[in-house]
Amino acid sequence: METKTITVWILGLFQLILSSVLETSNSSFVESLESTQSYDYSKYHSMDEIYRWMQDVERGNPELVSSAVYGHTYEGRNITLLKLGLEDPEGREKKVIWVDCGIHAREWIAPAFCQWFVKEIVNSYKTNKKLEQMLQNLDVYVTPVINVDGYIFTWANDSTRLWRKSRSTPPAGSSCYGVDLNRNFNANWGMVGVSFDSCANNYGGKSPGSEPEAKAVMDFVGRMVNQTLCFLTIHSAGQLILMPYGHPEISAPNYDELVSVGEAAAVKMKKVHGMGYTVGTSPQILYPNTGSSRDWARLIGIPFSYTFELRDKGEFSHLLPEEQIQPACEEAYAGALSIITYVHEKTFNSSTLPNASVFRVAMMIWSTVMAVSLTTGVMM
Amino acid sequence: MSLRIIVLLAVLTGTIGSPRPEADSADMKAHPNSVPETAEKTKSFVQQEVLVVEKAEENVMATGELNVNHYPARRAAQVVQHYLNTRYGSPYRLLQVDKVHRGNAEDVADSGRKYKLEISVMDFISNITDKCSAEILFPRGEQQRSPQVQALCEEPLKINTKAQEEALYQQYKMNSSLLSAQYLPDSYGHIEPDMKPFWHLSIVAASFIMLNESSEDTLYNVAQVANITQLATENDQLKFDCHVLLHEMVSQEIIHWKLLFTWSPPDGVKVLQMEQLPHRHEGEKPPNTN
């Protein structure tokens, strides 16, 4: 008798615990879903808000989104990415698309775009068959803010808003903080368009990859280089689509294709709100420079590597008004998607192949059946 | 016998009867990551060489007909923009390069490099565009001298801003308290509508600096007006003390300047004093923006 009572009690307790656990996990799921729906993508967000948003997006969309901390900034903060991808029904190896934002602290529209980009995919993949298919073949890695220390610094007060570099401490003999992370990558490092003066805004650091933020990207993407099809790095301003290389005397082997894919993206971008984006290498349309992440990506073999310089063309420059966040992100999304789609089609253009092989088998069976029935019919 | 026929038919159907995906011709290109190493490498080496030659030609200071999308034309056009704003800019008119239609550059023996441009400019405020032709001479020599610009636009004063300018002038001439504003735009890109004319006015004044400081190796924009303060005057001008942050694109530096200037509708902007503030290092106190 007593054993039965105890058993009943234990079962009851267990059930209570289980149901409350389920409830909380379910409610946090619902909460996360709700908070990402109410998140204002047309406002600039502090780093704390962005970290929280990443957690919410992941919790609210577990079948699509996962996160990873792949490095730490100079001041020890997490460098976090969101990985967007669906299970491949064929179980094949996924290819990789890389998107990063906020290498330069003051370019606030860039992290805003990365958040917008994730939101768009999360909100449309269930109803967009093409996007769903792409996500089955591709994993899209999005880092909303690479230069977390710098970004946080630009939020400190009115006078820090235009900070560009990281927040590494001054080298010996200097009182100037920070390295231009986009001159620190291992791609013809230190050769042109870069300064060795630690006080300069394009100071490239003391050696290639000396900065933890740049090293984190190189280590992480380096491990996936064989699967990586496309590397997009988002900046402002100028309305440009920059191709490798920043060195004026080095050309990418697929220069022509990079131009045509870039031009196609610019056409798509202009269709959205009439804004023109110029396509070219940095030495052609902006200035020569080496040590950029885009150049590093192309150099290690990632075939499609672009820097997007978003709005505007000088009226507000980096201080782009919040009412322009939505249109700027809409056109940038169109451009990014154009390139990603091209790269996907090129790699998986026999995307009907799985279906085709099923079709072939079906046809074979059907023809056999027909042949049999005809032959036997004739026979009979 | 019939079984053999069936098997044969089945085999034939399997190999011929089904649609063939068109991937075959794409072969190597379809899988950029699985390109046979040697073949692609040879191809890329040859391509690389060809492009290096082309690039070298382009890089030897752009001369002759300019590519309108490339930076030399763009930088020269920006100089024209600054020049036009010093001449026609006002709290209600501010011009921006819209497009470079044609460009040409040539060395002028001993004196420098002359650019001839056909451009369109757009007024920020009305969005009306205008066509201009301009000549810019970037002097060469030991000293860094300012570029010399001549420009002719079709209808620079097309939009009549006289009434608005007069109203603004009267309002601030009569006002007992003097204007003082900071951080235009603010960190979020926001400017109070009442302050916009002073943001424009500061950019016009800063255009004098940007024009003076420009060269073929620079591209200037006003990043932000840190502070603008109205000063009392005895004459009919409005007078302002202003601290601007200029963004120089090529070096990516933010350069601080202090300006003292006057403005009235008939006389436009006149810069009385300008002074570059030293590059602030972390340890030093920021200049008093108040």
Interface residues (C-beta under 8 A of the other chain):
Chain A: Y44 K95 T154 W155 D158 S159 R161 L162 R164 P170 S175 C176 Y177 D180 C199 A200 N201 N202 N226 Q227 L229 G238 P248 E249 I250 S251 P253 N254 Y255 T278 G280 P283 Q284 I285 L286 Y287 G301 P303 K313 G314 E315 F316 S317 H318 L319 L320 P321 E322 Q324 K346 T347 N349 S350 T352 L353 A356 F359 R360 M363 M364 S367 T368 A371 V372 T375 T376 M379
Chain B: S2 I5 I6 L9 A10 T13 G14 G17 S18 P19 P21 E22 A23 A26 K29 A30 H31 P32 N33 E40 K43 S44 Q47 Q48 L51 V52 K55 A56 E58 N59 N67 N69 H70 Y71 R74 Q78 Q96 V97 F124 Q182 Y183 P185 D186 S187 Y188 G189 H190 N221 A223 Q224 A226 L245 H247 M249 V250 S251 Q252 E253 I254 H279 H281 E282 G283 E284 P286 T289
